[in-house]
Amino acid sequence: MVEAFAGWLSSQGWTVRTEADVVDIVAEKDGHRLYVEVKAATEAPGLDVDTAIGQLVRRMPSEADQSVSFALVVRDEPGSVEAAVRAPQRVLDLLGMALYAVDEDGGVRQLVGRA
C-alpha cells in the first residue's frame, strides 16, 4: 500500500520519500510538505486507525504551519474505511489531516480532506 500511495502522489506531482524514519511517506510539492501514515487491513482496524492518527499527531509541529499537512491511508475495505471516517470532520480539519483508501489494485480514493 505504501508503494501504491507513493506512486499516486508522484503522479500528482509530489516528490516522494518512502524511507522516512518518522512516517511511512514524506512528500513535497510547491513548498508544501505532506506526512503520510499507511495502515494495512488488520484484525483490529479501529485500534490501528486510532494508533496511526496518534502517530501523526505526535509528528505535528508545535506551532501552526500552513505548509505542512498530514494524511492517513487505509486499505479500501469496509472495516478500515469505517474506522477511518469515524474521526469527526471538525477534528480532521483542525489537524490538517486527509484520509485516503487504497484498493487491492492500487487505486486511490480520497475519503475526507485534501492534502
N, C-alpha and C positions, 0 to 999 in steps of 0.2 A: 504494500500500500504506500509506503514511503516513496518508492520509485515512481509509482503511478502519479501520485500527487506532485512530486517534484517535476516530473515530465510535463504535467499540465501547467504548473506555474511557469516553467520555461517557455511553453508555447504561448503564454500570455505576456511574455517579455520580461519576466523576472530573471535575475541572476541567482542561481540556487546553490546552496551548500548543504549536503546531507551529512557531513561528518562533523557537525557542530556538537560540542560537548555539553551544551546546556539544554538543547531541544533536538527534536528529530530533523527539522529543516529550518534553515535561516535563508530568507530570500530578500533581495534588494531590487528596487526599481524606482527610478526618478527621485532619489533621495529619501525613499521610504523603506523601512525595514519591517519584515514580517517574520514572527517567530511561530513555528508550527509544531504542534504535538500530534502524533498519529497513534490511534488506538485500534488495534485489530479486534475482530469479533472474539469474545470470550464467554465464559460461563456466567460472568458477573458484570454485564455491560454497565449497569448503573454505578457500581463501585469504581470501575475503570474510568468512566467518563468523569466522575467526581474527582478522582485522583489526577487525571490529565488537566482538568481545569485548575486544580490546586497547583500543579507543576507550573502551568503558565502564569498564574498569579504571582508565584514566588520569583519569576523572572522579570516581572514588570518593574520599570524604573520607579523610584520613589517620588519623582516629580513628573507632572503631566508632560507628555511628549507626543505631539500630533504626528510625528514622523515614524512612530512605532505602533504596530498593531499585532494582533495575535489571532491564531486560528487553531481550532480543534478539528481533526479529521477522524471520522469513524467509518467502519465498514457499512456499506449500504445494505443493511438488513434490519428488519423491524425492531429487534431488541436494542441494537446500538443506536439507531436513529431516534427511537422514543426516549432513550436515556439522555441523548444529547439535547434534544429540543425541550426537555422539561425545565432547563435553565430559563429563568424569566428573561424576556427580551430586554427589559429595562436594565437588568444586571449586565447582560452581554454588551449592551450599548455603553454602559459606564466603563466596562473593562476594555472596550475597543476590540471585542472578540467576535470572530465569524465562525460559523460551523459549516463543515462540508462533509459529504459522504462519497466514498469510492466504491464502485460496484466490482463484481468479480472480473469483469473485462477491463478494468482500469478506468472506466468512465467516471467523471467527477460531476457532482451536482452540488450547488450551494443550498444549504438548508436555511441559514439565518445569517444576517450581517453581510459585510463586504470587506474584503482585505484591501 
